C-alpha cells in the first residue's frame, strides 16, 4: 500500500532523506510517487507516474534542493488511475497546503459536492485531494496547520494516515494523523521524521513512537508532540527497534525474495531455539506469555489471517488439533468480519500476520475481542498494531521481509505454530514430555536440513526443473493433511510472482471435479511426506498421471517420487515439521520460474506488501 515519509531538519537538505525513505518503502508496492517541500517559504511539488526513477529524473533541475521541510509518497491507486495528476502530494486551492495519504476517505463524494459548490476546481480523481482543500479552507479562515488538520479530519470518515505541510507555518512545520493505517514518528536532536513503516525511519534513528488511531502528531526540528483530534495532549511511549538499516538492503543478492529464502536457516533458529526447554520437554515464551493458566482456559481457537499467513494458520490447525486436541477454526479475516460469527466461551482468537498491520486481520481480531475472545497473535513486527492490541504475543523474529512474496515469514509462522501447539499440548496434558522433546529435536535439526535444501546442487536441480515447467499451461499443487496448506501456499507463491495460473488443491478432492482439467500441458506438483496420508497421496498422483498430467513430486516419500518420475528430494523429518521443509523447494521453484519468465520478482504487478486497506 502507499508509502508515506516526512522530514523536518534544522539544517537544510531534506530532499535526500525523503527519496532515501521512499526507496526503503518501495517494497510495499506502488504505481507513482511524489514529494513536496517548502523552500524559501514557497511550496514546491513534483510527482510522477511509475517508478521512483521517474520522480528522480523530474528532480534533476535541483529546484527542490536545500529545503528543510518536506513530505514524500509512493501511491498504490485506489481512487483514480495511476497517473502524474493522481499521484500525491495533493494541494489545496491556494497552493499553500500539500497532503499525502494512505487509506480511503469514504465520504469523499459528498465532501466533493460541498467543495464544488464552494467553487473549488479539482485537479485529480482522488479522494485525497478533497482533504487538502478542506485543510486549505480551514487555514484560510485563520486556523493554524494542526488545528486545520484536526478540523478537516473531524469531517471525514474512513481509514487513513495523512501527512501535511503548509507554507508560513514555521512553528508547526509538519503534521500527521492516523485513523487506521500505521504511522511511526521520531524526533532526533536536530530533526524529526515520520513514515508509514518503521523501516522508513531506520536510516535516521531506531527510537520510534507508534501513533495510535485518533492521534495527531506535530513535528518540528528536534520536537514531537502528540494530541488527539480535539487537541488534547496524549503520551505515547518510545520504542527501541532491534532491526538495523542494513537488514533491509539486498546485500549482493539479485532479489530480496532469494535473499530471504536463504535467510531461513537462521530465521528458524531465531524463532525456535531460545524457546526450547529440552529438560522439561516444553516451550517457554518470553515474558510468561502463553502460560499454563491462560492455555488451560483455551477451549477453542479461531485463527484469523490473510494470504500466506492464513496458510500458516491452516497448518497450525493440524498441529494444534493433533498435538493439543483443541478444536481450531481457520477463517479468512476478510470473511470472518462480515459473517456475524458465533464465538463460544473460552475461544482464543489467534491472529497471524507478518506485518501486524493488515487491515482485515486487525478488524477481524477486534471483532473477536468484542465477542469475548482472548486475543493472541503470531507476528513478525514487534511494534505493530496487531502486537500492541494482543493479550498474548509470539514474535517470529524473522527480521524485515521486503520481498512482496512472503517466504521466511511463512516458515517462521509455521515454526511458531509448532511451538504454540507444543505449549498448549503440554499445558493441557495431551502431549507427553518425550513426544515434545522429539519435536523440539526435529526443530533443532531443521537448520542443517534447510541449508542442504539451499545448497548449490539442490538449487541447480530445481532451476533445471523450473526450465522444463516454465511454459506449462497451468499448475496444480496437491497435498493432503498437514501438507495440504503447503500446496495452497506453493500455488499462491507461483501465481504472485510468475503470473502463471496455479491452483492449490486437496489431493483427495481432485477426483471430484478438477481432474477434468488434467492434460499433458498441466504440471502437477504433489507435496508428500511419510505419514498417515502418504500412500493416499501417492494414489492421487497415479490418478492424475494416468490422465496425462506431468507430475513432479516434492517431499521425502519415495513411493510418490517413483510414481511421479520427476522429484525434489527433501530431507526426512517428523511429519508435523514436514511443511517447513517442503515449502522451501516450492519457494525456489516459483522464484526460478518467475526469473526465467522475466518477471519483476520483488515488485509483482498489482500487489502490495502490507495491505492496510479493506
Ligand atoms: C504473501 O506472499 C502475500 N503477498 C500476502 O498473501 C500476505 O501474506 C498477506 O497479505 C498477509 O500479510 P500479513 O502477514 O502482513 O498480514
Boltz pocket constraint, residues with backbone or C-beta under 6 A from the ligand:
constraints:
  - pocket:
      binder: B
      contacts: [[A, 306], [A, 307], [A, 308], [A, 309], [A, 352], [A, 353], [A, 354], [A, 355], [A, 356], [A, 357], [A, 358], [A, 361], [A, 404], [A, 405], [A, 406], [A, 407], [A, 496], [A, 607], [A, 608], [A, 609], [A, 610], [A, 611]]
      max_distance: 6.0
